[in-house]
Amino acid sequence: MAKHSKRYRALKEKVESGKAYSLDQALELLKEAGNTTFDAGVEIHVKIGIDVKQSDQQVRGTVSLPHGTGKKQRIAALTAKPADAKSAGAALAGGEELIKEIQTGKIDFDVLVAEPAFMAKLAPVAKILGPRGLMPSPKNGTVAPDIAKAIEELSKGKISFKNDNTGNIHLLVGRTSFPVEKLKENIQTTFDVIKASKPAASKGTFIKNTTLATTMGPGIKVVF
């Protein structure tokens, strides 16, 4: 069993086992948990009531965080207009030469966006991008005819989400250095979007439970 630090154990003692906190109460505890030598991330973990084996119950979407995640994403773009993409904020931009780089295993980006015309050309690298969660998709806004607009939205805080194979959604929603009101707005926005993404085929309670946590901090159950 992994051993936790004294700091973690002290914070864990402040979180009452089995108790569901209001968002305001949870934010107070998160701020205490953020007392680290680095700017810890704030994560939301949502357990949803779906049958993960059913394709029509998969949950996938995007949310535009009002105040971003606090983490600058390195964006690469597959486009016929690389200059426009770089002007919009892309760190890398190109066409087939960029695909060839990916084939060699060179992946120096966090997000890949593509114009529709390039999607068929990605087939040779699908097995490289797919397992890393980097394959562009219209569902998360990374395939778009207006590539500059897609890049700008991602740069401002648009992030994608999908359930894992245990029926959970995990997202970075800010940093502990954020003012409380900005964190609260990011978290509430994320929760509302996930709640609204319930598949028609999913029956019963959709949101089973929600937990907030900081990097290396204890989980705090929250009720909205």
Secondary structure, DSSP 8 states (H G I E B T S, - for coil): -----HHHHHHHHHS-TT--B-HHHHHHHHHHHT-SSS--EEEEEEEE---TT-GGG--EEEEE-TT--SS---EEEE-S-HHHHHHHT-SEEESHHHHHHHHTT----SEEEE-GGGTGGGGGGHHHHGGGT----GGGT-B-S-HHHHHHHHHHTEEEEE--TTSEEEEEEEETTS-HHHHHHHHHHHHHHHHTT--TT--S-SEEEEEEEETTS--EEE--
